[in-house]
Amino acid sequence: MAPPAQSQRSQSPSQPSGKSEVSDLKLQLRQLAGSRAPGVDDSKRELFKKVISYMTIGIDVSSLFGEMVMCSATSDIVLKKMCYLYVGNYAKVNPDLALLTINFLQRDCHDEDPMIRGLALRSLCSLRVANLVEYLVGPLGSGLKDSNSYVRTVAVVGVLKLYHISASTCVDADFPSTLKHLMLNDPDTQIVANCLSALEEIWSAEASTSEEAAREREALISKPFIYYLLNRIKEFSEWAQCLVLELVTKYVPSDSSEIFDIMNLLEDRLQHANGAVVLATVKVFLQLTLSMTDVHQQVYERIKAPLLTLVSSGSPEQSYAVLSHLHLLVLRAPYVFSSDYKHFYCQYNEPSYVKRLKLEMLTAVANESNTYEIVTELCEYAANVDIPIARESIRAVGKIALQQYDVNAIVDRLLQFLEMEKDYVTAEALVLVKDLLRKYPQWSHDCIAVVGNISSKNVQEPKAKAALIWMLGEYSQDMQDAPYILESLVENWDEEHSAEVRLHLLTAVMKCFFKRPPETQSALGAALAAGIGDFHQDVHDRALFYYRILRYNVSVAEQVVNPPKQAVSVFADTQSSEIKDRIFDEFNSLSVLYQKPSYMFTDKEHRGPLEFADELGNLSIGEAAHNVISSQRVEENDKDLLLTTAEKEETRGSSNNGSVYAVPYDSSTSVFASQTQIESAISNPTTAGHSQHASFGIDDLLGLGMPAVPDVASPPQLKLNTKAALDPNAFQQKWRQLPVALSQELSLSPQGVASLTVPQALLRHMQSHSIHCIASGGQSPNFKFFFFAQKYEEPSNYLVECIINTTSAKAQVKIKADDQSTSQAFSSLFELALSKFGTP
Amino acid sequence: MPVAASAIYFLNLRGDVLINRLYRDDVGGNMVDAFRMHIMQTKELGTCPVRQIGGCSFFYMRISNVYIVIVVSSNANVACAFKFVVEAVALFKSYFGGAFDEDAIRNNFVLIYELLDEIMDFGYPQNLSPEILKLYITQEGVRSPFSSKPSDKPVPNATLQVTGAVGWRREGLVYKKNEVFLDIVESVNLLMSSKGSVLRCDVTGKILMKCFLSGMPDLKLGLNDKIGLEKESQLKSRPAKSGKTIELDDVTFHQCVNLTRFNSEKTVSFVPPDGEFELMKYRITEGVNLPFRVLPTIKELGRTRMEVNVKVKSVFGAKMFALGVVIKIPVPKQTAKTSFQVTSGRAKYQASIDCLVWKIRKFPGQTEPTLSAEVELISTIAEKKSWTRPPIQMEFQVPMFTASGLRVRFLKVWEKSGYNTVEWVRYITKAGSYEIRC
């Protein structure tokens, strides 16, 4: 046979050529149409092939319609098939010509060969011409009753096609109930499966208007029907099994023994060679056991091995799909895969989308036992593979650092990154060091020493530059050159293109000013002047706002810019748990890959601008829920920094087009937050009064002419340092040296007892009262804690041993203090803090 | 719904449509343009195999020089869609004999249209079993391994076989000589740190079979895996024989294997399809015997010279030998000149992949050839970037060796006519991703 390839190579769809060839073909077809010479079928075949190859490459051959139909009056099945293909392709655009084909298709529907009957019926239903539907009903009706299963299979799908062309014709002919009958009685499982998919589609579409359809759809997940399918599961083809399993996930068993029956029946599906069947089975297991916590955990153990096999076998695309699901699971149950972390080591030649997911898996499974190995491996990637992955792996190291309690070694690694002298490595590491310092202020000393050596000229990326500037502002008291670096940055204000960097620069200069006023004064003046003249609205607003608040009251300004800060214990989660649950409900679908529930990408109204607003709502809820303690105290310019972890998510999210996470960066939110905070600061003079110590003639320095703030006597109450830090060895030493200053028994409120299910609950609470935990342990009902606190602005420590018994609701407290005279005051503070535990 | 694909496209690397099949009307005909515009012509290509453009999601896979794109408009089952593409490609390959590329598609496009019509209807996957499809497909592949002629009339009861208990095997097969070929093919994946410690190591194995057996034979396969042996000794109430047993982490089987019997008796019993198929796949992470140890030392001497010494040690039996051993040792891009000394095989510098490629055709067990090379670099002032040292990669095949230690203990064939069969068993271990950091 002459391969048509050669002749087509040169032609591309855009070329206008092909006209002459088409008319040539037309002529040849016409000659052959009436001929009955032997061997005519072979020449027809060649011609038909040519026509179809033209059709495929986009040349319009619809003008041959008549000739093609004439030539198809043949018994040769090969010719018929090609003709059906041609007709199916052009009928839609030539409805008039399509009428020509009805006749011979209808005739073929009664052919004695079941294969021709099936093919003709399929082509007839694929014409997709609305005014021809009346011709479909008859052949479909007889097709559904055909003795041959092939014809019935085709007819069932034909009904669905008819429904999509004309729903009313399909329903009026009562096809759905015929399908239902077939579904329950046909011996061929492929027909049962096709009926199931057709009926699911039809009844779901009808359910909104017809109560009967809604009832029928419910009946699909009724016990008898589900059992009917499950008992035949092995007879179904692998694809049909996926369909059935998906249906089973919607079924609600009546009791636990039923759940176990179903799981026992389906357990061998986990060994099926088709990964789609395995995933579908996994979904059934997970959904069925949602209400049974213990069994649900066992299910995770059971599905682990099959899922890991799926990751390592098959094409990269398949492992990508499976890894996305693993990632969803690991977020729900991190411990399950924690000993299998080696499966997620990247191979050198893997595509980057697989590597990226593996990095996320490594981040998610990291715990006390494997962190060292995982971080070591991640550090390899930072030096070894392509740049986007290197960046991701550095971020992964940072994320792990933020999750862990023991970050000692990780901090060292991050600091090594800073010294690697690769631009992108430095940039990523700076952002991470910043996040790390916000969570573990006690590391500031080590980090600042290294950060101080980085020249701001080598940092170009806005995110990294912003992070560096933030650190310069926040730790300006520890960094010798901070005011001068900031000053030189302010001088180059006009060359700084990123508004984010300029915003941070403003705030950093402000912070620095309050810590080292004489050195920063001129820089602040220049920064405010440049900021007020800035074309970017947010920068302008912030500069103006700083200027005015400085004029209004310097101590209030400091209260706003440099309040006592508390370490961020939990970074804001970007997705609400409600959304996560919805994604989990849609396991084994696109939702998992896109990491958003299906309504967000399938419903028209959720795409586009509305998605934005919708997400904003979700985010504020999520944030409030996850970040209750910290969000209240985080000062305004931290608000935008707070979201940097979310932003890392965004790089991945951005590949999904609808950037779900993009909303919070809108700096208007941060400006808004800052204003509300100001209002509270101003309306609450007692808090403003605490920071009087900074009011040394700022009006003179700036020449803004503000009245000096009257000195308020220091408050009688003991003030604690919110950023207290003490390393465990020092604690132990002190605990041994110091005598017990106070020992007493306190009682807990009933709410407190109720909230104390795990030690962490109390830790977080006490931290919000500036009392930090250094060690904790125990299980309900007996808990033991060691706390420490530091006097504000004085290196005086308080150490506490606290043993809580939740059944008696009593706490045995032993307090030791550097300064014995204030231990009574501290004790009352501690008592107050403890009594508030559990109250909202 | 598992897939409900709206359309499937086959594109070449330039983005020309080779084959398109629109199953549903819910996506426009210009979807392929969207794919070309937003994926093929951007940097996005290859960054993610699933993309959403407009209201549609695109799943795409590259297979040799062809992109296969599935378009869906709803929330589809991704795993199922990719598996479908993989299966479909395997099916096409079986029709046109081996290669699946642009030329093969152009030469067989009518056949592919026919197949696409049968394997998917209105977006729902139908039957992909080659045995059954044979009965419906009229076109012959340009190099078809099947004997059916286009003029063959389907067997009258052909379609009934779809429903029969054994959907994957036709009745009434007759062979003069009844033979079974069984291949255990393992690929070893290794990731070794520069300090010589194994970071990650596992074996993925598959058992491939070729059956030329008459009638409806029942086969039973016994392996030296731990669970199977324990179960056996339990059943026969006698202690397990000593000897090495293998612990399989996870096993999946071809649909012909009776999984209920595997779960209760731990034996692999099945009625095989005719011809070639993959009986089972398994994965092992514990107790892997690595066939090769690689000991590299790479020294950078100043800015323009490097010294590379690589010793490769074969740790399998002295009577065995590996075939087609290739060791790729990466060198920096700015390599100017290389000189080698090898104790076995041949080595050369391949600039296109920036590697020294050392090939040893036949590599006996318990030997340790070495390569020592000197690499001269062009001194570059502009480029300050330090070299990132990609890992050394290795390819090999070791016949009659299994890295997992898995062995076939028995393969029994029962057929009611009681004929004699000849069984052939082979083992081979290949390199999967065998990487040694240096």
Interface residues (C-beta under 8 A of the other chain):
Chain A: M1 P3 P4 A5 Q8 S12 P13 K49 I52 S53 T56 I57 G58 I77 V78 K81 M82 L85 D113 P114 M115 R122 R128 N148 S149 Y150 T153 V154 V157 L160 K161 H164 P187 D188 T189 Q190 A193 N194 S197 E200 E201 E235 S237 E238 W239 C242 L243 E246 E267 D268 Q271 H272 A273 N274 G275 A276 V278 L279 A280 A305 P306 L308 T309 S312 S313 G314 S315 P316 E317 Q318 Y320 A321 V322 S324 H325 K342 H343 Y345 Q347 Y348 N349 P351 S352 Y353 E377 E380 A383 N384 V385 K422 E586 N588 S589 L590 S591 V592 L593 Y594 S598 F601 T602 K604 R607 S655 N656 N657 G658
Chain B: M1 P2 V3 A4 D16 V17 L18 I19 N20 R24 D25 E44 G46 T47 C48 P49 V50 R51 Q52 I53 G55 S57 F59 M61 V72 S73 S74 N75 A76 N77 V78 A79 C80 F82 K83 F84 V86 D103 R106 N107 F109 V110 Y113 E114 D117 D121 F122 Y124 P125 Q126 N127 L128 S129 Y136 T138 Q139 V142 P150 K153 P154 T159 L160 V162 T163 A165 G167 N189 L191 S193 L199 R200 D202 T204 D249 D250 V251 T252 F253 H254 Q255 L259 T260 F262 N263 E278 M280 K281 R283 K385 T388 R389 P390 P391 Q393 S433 E435 R437
